[in-house]
Structure formats: C-alpha cells, structure tokens
Amino acid sequence: MSPTLCSPLLIPTLTKQVANIPSSVAKLERLTPPLKWAGGKRWLVPHLQNTWQKYRNYRLVEPFCGGLAIALGLQPKHALLNDINPHVVNFYKCLQKGLKLDIEVQNEREFYYVQRVEFNRLIQLGKANTAKAAQIFYYLNRTGYNGLCRFNRSGGFNVPFGRHKTINYTEDFGGYKSTFTEWKFMSVDFAKLKIDTNDLIYADPPYDVEFRQYSKNGFEWSEQERLANWLTNQNCPAIASNQATPRILSLYQDLGFQIYILNAPRRISCNGDRVPAKEMLAYRGFEKGIELS
Ligand SMILES: C[S@@+](CC[C@H](N)C(=O)[O-])C[C@H]1O[C@@H](n2cnc3c(N)ncnc32)[C@H](O)[C@@H]1O
C-alpha cells in the first residue's frame, strides 16, 4: 500500500507526535484576523508561542503572511510580512494608515456583483493600490464565497457571492493601526526577501497536495522544494508548516529540519473515515532543542 495521510509517522525515529496545546503558553489573541483567508493558521498560534517567547526580540518574517493569523497571534514588535497577493498587502498597508470603511456595504447578491465589477475596473485602471480598492477588497472578502481570493486568466477577481446569513462588517480598523506601526508589508516572491541573522522565519506556503501533478493554488512540488532549499540557506532560525504528506516530511527531514506532527482541526477522508488532517511543523537553526509541550 502506498503511504497515505492516515499513516503520518513515516519516519518515526525523527518525528514526534504532539497532541495537546501546551497549557503554559495558551493565551488569548488580542486582535483577530480582519479577513477570511484560506489556510489561516490561528489554531497554530499556541503551538508556536513557547518558541516565540524565547525569540521575541527577533524580527518575525512571514514570507506567506496571508490572513495574518500568526503575526496577530504572536504580536511581534518588528515584523516583515509578505504575500505575493498584492490586494491583501494593499489592504494591510491601508490598515497601517488607519483605514475606515466609508463605502456602502450590503450582503446582497446584485450589490456584490456591482462591487466586483468596480474592483476589477480599479485593477484595470492601475488603481489596485488605493484605499478605495482596499475597502472593496475587504467587502468582497467578507461577502464572497468562503473568503476565497481567485482571479481569472485576465486578472479579474471572479469569486461568486457567498450567501452568508449575516455578516458583521468592521467599519473602523483603528485597532490594527498601532499594532502595525513597526511592521513592514511587502508583496514579492518569497525568495526576494532580504533576511537578517536576527530574524525568525515562519513559512506557511500553500499546502502540498499529493498525487496531483498541478496544484490548483499554483504552488507546485518544485515550488515546495524551492522554498525548503531557500529556508535551509538562510542564516537564522526558521519554522515551516505544511500538510504532513510523506514527501513533505522527507523533504524537510533530508534538509536537517526537526519535525513535529500535529493534528490539524480540519478533517480529511481516509478510506471513508473522517480523520484529523496531519500538520507538519519543521524547525531549523534553533540554538537548543525546541520544546513544544
Ligand atoms: C496558506 S496561505 C498563508 C496563510 C497564513 N499563514 C494565515 O494564517 O492566514 C499561503 C499564502 O502564500 C501566498 N503565496 C503563494 N505563492 C507565494 C510566493 N511565491 N511568494 C509569496 N507568497 C506566496 C498566497 O497568496 C497565500 O496567501
């Protein structure tokens, strides 16, 4: 039988199963992520806090910051937060300047599609980096289907209406402004980031999807390899998370990372049974052994 997600401890001598959130580091997050984002890692924050506490004077670097769950959970003073998606980064840069929602918002199908057309018009006009675009992006994110962020071949945002029963739109994002003061936001490919020895990298790329040649999220296997090698070449502590597929575990283990496997909150179907998905945390470049529990 070929290896599947139901047998996650494929390399048992080097892996460690961690089941529970360490109580000593359980902490309430002060700010919640303002957007809905696929693959959000809010649930991982308590697992990373022990480590972060020892490195809290470092700059947190997130090459794949997405919905910002980790940075908002760990609250570093200094951070470099990057995502290749320019719209999410424009939204954060606007929050940094104290964005307020002064456009009309309605959880209504026709209205949603009018706003979608307007957002795509701003992109066409080269105005995707404006406060107006940031506000519409927020509205589309909350009102569209599942918080998806998807574009067609000609670059148009094409997520359908979400049919949510109720939506609590935030109107004043002032709470984020002071937290974001010393954070730097960028939108480039991860390999373009300039890393310092006083950085701690947390890398959360799109999940590895096994047994599929082309992944829907555009992050192919060669990209996973490129990332693991890039992390290995940085002269600072680094943590990577990913779906604990056999090939991801081998990739990181072969590069000398220390591997931990956690039960993720989402469930996957395995031989007809719904079992918790397995998440890998891979550590490299830490002074002492990392204690997660
Ligand atoms: C799993 S999500 C990150 C989720 C985030 N940790 C959170 O908690 O919300 C992965 C992110 O990687 C970004 N991404 C994909 N390819 C990238 C690349 N080559 N460089 C930088 N970011 C990339 C995607 O836009 C997406 O937001």
The ligand as a MOL file (V3000), in Angstrom:
LIG
                    3D

  0  0  0     0  0            999 V3000
M  V30 BEGIN CTAB
M  V30 COUNTS 27 29 0 0 0
M  V30 BEGIN ATOM
M  V30 1 C -1.5490 29.0420 3.4630 0
M  V30 2 S -1.6260 30.7210 2.9760 0 CHG=1
M  V30 3 C -0.9130 31.5430 4.3680 0
M  V30 4 C -1.9050 31.6420 5.4900 0
M  V30 5 C -1.4350 32.4460 6.6760 0
M  V30 6 N -0.3500 31.8070 7.3940 0
M  V30 7 C -2.6160 32.6710 7.6300 0
M  V30 8 O -2.5690 32.2180 8.7790 0
M  V30 9 O -3.6030 33.2710 7.1980 0 CHG=-1
M  V30 10 C -0.3590 30.8020 1.7700 0
M  V30 11 C -0.1280 32.1900 1.1600 0
M  V30 12 O 1.0150 32.1190 0.2910 0
M  V30 13 C 0.8780 33.1100 -0.7160 0
M  V30 14 N 1.8500 32.7770 -1.7880 0
M  V30 15 C 1.7250 31.8230 -2.7610 0
M  V30 16 N 2.8560 31.7800 -3.5100 0
M  V30 17 C 3.7200 32.7000 -2.9920 0
M  V30 18 C 5.0670 33.1080 -3.3110 0
M  V30 19 N 5.7330 32.5440 -4.3240 0
M  V30 20 N 5.6520 34.0750 -2.5570 0
M  V30 21 C 4.9590 34.6670 -1.5360 0
M  V30 22 N 3.6830 34.3270 -1.1980 0
M  V30 23 C 3.0700 33.3560 -1.8940 0
M  V30 24 C -0.5990 33.0220 -1.0840 0
M  V30 25 O -1.0510 34.2350 -1.6630 0
M  V30 26 C -1.2590 32.7290 0.2890 0
M  V30 27 O -1.7700 33.8940 0.8870 0
M  V30 END ATOM
M  V30 BEGIN BOND
M  V30 1 1 1 2
M  V30 2 1 2 3
M  V30 3 1 2 10
M  V30 4 1 3 4
M  V30 5 1 4 5
M  V30 6 1 5 6
M  V30 7 1 5 7
M  V30 8 2 7 8
M  V30 9 1 7 9
M  V30 10 1 10 11
M  V30 11 1 11 12
M  V30 12 1 11 26
M  V30 13 1 12 13
M  V30 14 1 13 14
M  V30 15 1 13 24
M  V30 16 1 14 15
M  V30 17 1 14 23
M  V30 18 2 15 16
M  V30 19 1 16 17
M  V30 20 1 17 18
M  V30 21 2 17 23
M  V30 22 1 18 19
M  V30 23 2 18 20
M  V30 24 1 20 21
M  V30 25 2 21 22
M  V30 26 1 22 23
M  V30 27 1 24 25
M  V30 28 1 24 26
M  V30 29 1 26 27
M  V30 END BOND
M  V30 END CTAB
M  END
